[in-house]
Amino acid sequence: MYRARKRYLERECTSWDDLNELHFASRSIMQKRLSALLGVLLLVFTLVCHRGAYLTRWLPPNRGALTLEQFAENYNAIVRADAVTMGERDMSARMDELLREDGAYYTENDLPYNVMVIDVMASEPVSLSYTLQDGCVQSVAFDMDVQVEGLFDGYQTEMRRIVMALADLHLWDGSIPRINARTAQMSFADHDFTLYGVKVYCECDWDEAQFASVTQDGVRLALGEDARFSIRFRVERISLE
């Protein structure tokens, strides 16, 4: 017993280890393994919490049938999530990107005193039109025919936010990253797809020779003053049943 204990403490094999294939681990080793296991579990828990916090940022506050006010609240939540992702906290410079309760974009007259917004994109403000059914938003649409001069994203930002604000998104079903990825490349292209309770239709008309690609996210530069771009965009809510 004494010699076996001495070998055990010195991490050597005892006579019965090889005969019976029985091995003993010291309490310190078990404690280290338990500590390592707890460390892994803590790391996984931290990653899950971090992922949940990230997804919560993009999760609109309202789901299901939306009133015009609730849709505007969802849209503005997406705008704020975009700002936080870009490291911005002050929303005063993004006031013209937000929707009022009536579903219209804020104008320069609505901006706070001494706040001036400088937009790097050469896009005219969008005028959204709504179709309501029983007081709830059934569809959101806009048509634009513009002459572009400068950087232009093809109204990619507005389209993505409208789709995400109207779609039926949930926290842990994968819908948020999927629809975020699906709507991240909508500029300068026709679309006709159904995803998470919304049907998206987009028809663009533009001359590729008049626009040079600038970045991979769809931003282009108008090469001449006569560069024109037209778009018909519509998102309609459908039943999930």
Backbone torsions as a table, in degrees:
resi	resn	phi	psi	omega
1	MET	NA	-41.4	179.9
2	TYR	-65.7	-46.6	-178.9
3	ARG	-65.8	-37.6	179.2
4	ALA	-64.7	-41.4	179.6
5	ARG	-66.2	-38.6	-179.7
6	LYS	-63.7	-44.7	177.4
7	ARG	-63.0	-40.3	179.9
8	TYR	-60.8	-44.7	-179.9
9	LEU	-68.2	-29.7	178.9
10	GLU	-88.7	12.0	178.4
11	ARG	62.5	30.1	177.3
12	GLU	-102.4	160.2	-179.8
13	CYS	-78.9	140.8	174.5
14	THR	-92.1	172.9	-174.5
15	SER	-65.1	-29.8	-176.8
16	TRP	-87.4	-8.2	-179.8
17	ASP	-61.1	-46.5	-177.2
18	ASP	-79.3	-32.2	-178.1
19	LEU	-72.1	-45.1	-174.6
20	ASN	-105.4	1.5	-177.0
21	GLU	52.5	38.5	179.9
22	LEU	-111.7	126.3	-177.2
23	HIS	-125.4	144.5	178.6
24	PHE	-112.8	140.6	174.4
25	ALA	-112.7	139.7	-179.7
26	SER	-68.5	160.0	-179.6
27	ARG	-61.5	-34.9	-179.6
28	SER	-64.9	-38.2	177.6
29	ILE	-65.2	-43.8	178.8
30	MET	-62.4	-38.2	178.3
31	GLN	-65.0	-38.8	178.0
32	LYS	-65.2	-41.4	178.7
33	ARG	-65.4	-40.6	177.9
34	LEU	-64.3	-40.4	177.9
35	SER	-63.9	-41.0	178.6
36	ALA	-64.1	-41.9	178.7
37	LEU	-62.4	-44.9	178.4
38	LEU	-63.1	-36.3	177.7
39	GLY	-64.7	-41.5	177.9
40	VAL	-64.6	-44.2	178.8
41	LEU	-62.0	-39.7	178.6
42	LEU	-65.2	-39.6	178.2
43	LEU	-64.3	-44.3	178.8
44	VAL	-62.3	-43.4	179.0
45	PHE	-61.8	-41.0	179.1
46	THR	-63.9	-42.7	179.4
47	LEU	-64.7	-40.2	178.7
48	VAL	-63.9	-43.3	178.7
49	CYS	-63.8	-41.9	179.3
50	HIS	-63.9	-43.0	178.8
51	ARG	-63.9	-41.7	178.5
52	GLY	-62.9	-40.4	178.3
53	ALA	-64.7	-38.3	178.7
54	TYR	-65.6	-45.6	-179.4
55	LEU	-66.8	-37.4	179.4
56	THR	-60.5	-32.7	178.5
57	ARG	-58.4	-36.1	-176.3
58	TRP	-93.8	-7.8	-176.8
59	LEU	-77.8	116.2	179.0
60	PRO	-62.1	148.3	-176.6
61	PRO	-71.3	-20.3	-177.1
62	ASN	-121.1	141.6	176.7
63	ARG	-134.6	167.8	-179.1
64	GLY	81.6	-151.0	177.4
65	ALA	-67.6	125.9	-173.7
66	LEU	-113.6	133.7	168.4
67	THR	-75.1	169.8	-179.9
68	LEU	-61.6	-39.0	178.9
69	GLU	-65.7	-40.8	179.4
70	GLN	-67.9	-37.7	176.5
71	PHE	-62.9	-44.3	177.9
72	ALA	-61.3	-37.3	178.1
73	GLU	-65.3	-42.0	176.7
74	ASN	-62.6	-45.2	-178.7
75	TYR	-60.9	-45.4	-179.4
76	ASN	-65.8	-31.3	176.6
77	ALA	-65.2	-37.0	177.0
78	ILE	-67.1	-40.3	177.7
79	VAL	-60.5	-44.2	-179.9
80	ARG	-66.2	-37.5	177.1
81	ALA	-63.9	-39.4	175.9
82	ASP	-61.8	-41.6	-179.0
83	ALA	-65.5	-42.7	179.5
84	VAL	-64.2	-39.9	178.4
85	THR	-62.2	-33.6	178.4
86	MET	-84.0	2.0	179.4
87	GLY	81.7	19.1	-179.7
88	GLU	-102.5	139.8	178.2
89	ARG	-117.5	-29.0	-178.0
90	ASP	-85.6	114.7	-176.7
91	MET	-88.0	-2.9	-177.2
92	SER	-62.7	-32.2	179.9
93	ALA	-78.8	-6.8	178.6
94	ARG	-113.0	16.4	-177.1
95	MET	-58.3	-34.9	-178.2
96	ASP	-73.1	-7.0	177.1
97	GLU	-95.0	-10.2	-177.2
98	LEU	-90.2	158.5	177.4
99	LEU	-103.9	141.2	171.5
100	ARG	-76.8	174.2	-179.4
101	GLU	-63.2	-23.0	178.9
102	ASP	-86.6	4.6	176.7
103	GLY	88.1	0.5	178.7
104	ALA	-95.6	151.8	177.7
105	TYR	-71.5	148.5	173.0
106	TYR	-64.4	144.8	177.9
107	THR	-107.9	178.5	178.9
108	GLU	-60.8	-30.9	179.4
109	ASN	-69.2	-20.0	-179.3
110	ASP	-90.3	-8.2	-175.9
111	LEU	-71.0	149.8	176.4
112	PRO	-61.1	160.0	-178.5
113	TYR	-62.1	136.7	178.0
114	ASN	67.4	19.1	175.5
115	VAL	-106.8	123.3	178.5
116	MET	-121.6	130.5	-177.3
117	VAL	-102.9	127.6	176.7
118	ILE	-112.2	115.4	-178.1
119	ASP	-99.2	126.0	-178.9
120	VAL	-79.3	-15.9	179.8
121	MET	-92.5	138.3	-178.1
122	ALA	-90.1	60.3	-178.7
123	SER	-120.2	137.4	177.0
124	GLU	-75.5	149.6	-179.2
125	PRO	-58.7	140.9	-179.0
126	VAL	-85.8	141.1	173.7
127	SER	-109.9	111.0	-176.3
128	LEU	-84.9	140.6	174.2
129	SER	-116.8	142.1	-174.4
130	TYR	-122.3	145.7	169.2
131	THR	-113.0	122.1	-177.2
132	LEU	-108.0	144.8	175.3
133	GLN	-135.7	118.5	-176.1
134	ASP	55.9	37.2	177.8
135	GLY	80.5	2.9	-179.1
136	CYS	-114.7	153.3	-177.4
137	VAL	-72.6	120.6	177.0
138	GLN	-97.4	-34.0	178.7
139	SER	-154.4	155.3	175.4
140	VAL	-130.0	134.2	-175.7
141	ALA	-148.3	159.1	169.5
142	PHE	-155.6	147.4	175.4
143	ASP	-122.2	133.5	-180.0
144	MET	-136.0	139.7	172.7
145	ASP	-137.5	102.2	-168.7
146	VAL	-128.0	156.5	171.0
147	GLN	-101.5	122.0	-169.2
148	VAL	-105.0	141.1	174.6
149	GLU	-144.7	108.6	-178.0
150	GLY	114.9	-160.4	179.6
151	LEU	-70.9	142.3	-173.3
152	PHE	-152.1	132.9	-179.2
153	ASP	-106.8	10.5	177.0
154	GLY	65.2	26.5	-178.7
155	TYR	62.0	29.1	176.7
156	GLN	-59.0	-45.0	-175.9
157	THR	-62.3	-47.4	-178.8
158	GLU	-63.6	-43.3	-178.4
159	MET	-61.7	-47.0	-178.5
160	ARG	-60.7	-43.8	-178.0
161	ARG	-68.3	-36.3	178.3
162	ILE	-64.3	-46.2	-179.6
163	VAL	-61.1	-46.7	-177.8
164	MET	-68.1	-32.3	-179.3
165	ALA	-72.3	-29.6	-176.3
166	LEU	-95.6	-21.8	-175.6
167	ALA	-70.3	160.6	179.6
168	ASP	-94.1	93.2	-175.1
169	LEU	-105.9	148.5	177.3
170	HIS	-132.8	165.7	-168.9
171	LEU	-74.6	-48.4	-168.9
172	TRP	-112.3	9.9	-178.7
173	ASP	-93.5	4.8	179.2
174	GLY	84.1	0.9	-175.7
175	SER	-69.3	-34.7	-176.7
176	ILE	-66.2	-54.5	178.8
177	PRO	-64.5	-32.5	-178.7
178	ARG	-68.5	-46.5	-178.9
179	ILE	-73.4	-28.9	175.4
180	ASN	-63.7	-43.0	178.9
181	ALA	-70.6	-37.5	-177.2
182	ARG	-68.2	-33.1	-177.2
183	THR	-95.9	2.1	-177.0
184	ALA	-77.1	-16.4	-178.2
185	GLN	-128.5	62.5	-177.4
186	MET	-105.1	-8.6	-173.3
187	SER	-76.8	147.1	175.3
188	PHE	57.8	33.3	179.9
189	ALA	-150.6	151.7	175.2
190	ASP	-82.5	146.1	-179.5
191	HIS	-141.2	145.3	174.2
192	ASP	-155.3	93.5	-177.1
193	PHE	-148.4	161.1	178.3
194	THR	-121.6	131.4	-175.6
195	LEU	-156.4	125.8	174.4
196	TYR	50.2	50.6	171.8
197	GLY	83.7	8.1	177.6
198	VAL	-132.7	144.6	174.5
199	LYS	-108.2	124.4	-174.3
200	VAL	-111.0	129.4	177.0
201	TYR	-130.4	131.6	179.9
202	CYS	-145.3	129.9	177.9
203	GLU	-129.6	121.5	-177.5
204	CYS	-113.6	149.3	175.3
205	ASP	-137.0	114.3	-178.0
206	TRP	-159.4	156.2	-179.6
207	ASP	-96.2	115.3	-176.0
208	GLU	-61.9	-27.8	-179.7
209	ALA	-69.7	-17.5	-177.5
210	GLN	-92.1	-6.3	-177.1
211	PHE	-130.3	127.4	176.7
212	ALA	-100.4	134.3	178.8
213	SER	-68.7	133.8	-178.1
214	VAL	-109.1	-47.8	-178.2
215	THR	-131.9	169.8	-179.7
216	GLN	-76.7	-13.1	-178.6
217	ASP	-90.3	14.2	172.2
218	GLY	99.4	-1.4	179.1
219	VAL	-74.2	133.0	-179.8
220	ARG	-128.7	163.3	-180.0
221	LEU	-116.3	124.2	176.8
222	ALA	-69.6	126.7	-174.1
223	LEU	-86.8	-16.8	-179.7
224	GLY	-144.2	165.0	-178.3
225	GLU	-69.6	-20.3	-178.1
226	ASP	-94.5	13.5	178.0
227	ALA	-67.4	124.2	-177.7
228	ARG	-121.4	152.3	-179.0
229	PHE	-145.8	130.9	176.6
230	SER	-129.0	147.6	-176.8
231	ILE	-149.0	141.0	170.6
232	ARG	-120.8	119.2	-174.0
233	PHE	-129.8	136.8	-179.2
234	ARG	-151.2	134.4	174.1
235	VAL	-123.4	124.9	-178.1
236	GLU	-121.1	134.6	178.3
237	ARG	-80.5	133.6	179.6
238	ILE	-119.5	163.0	179.9
239	SER	-76.4	140.0	178.9
240	LEU	-89.4	-2.1	-178.2
241	GLU	-75.7	NA	NA
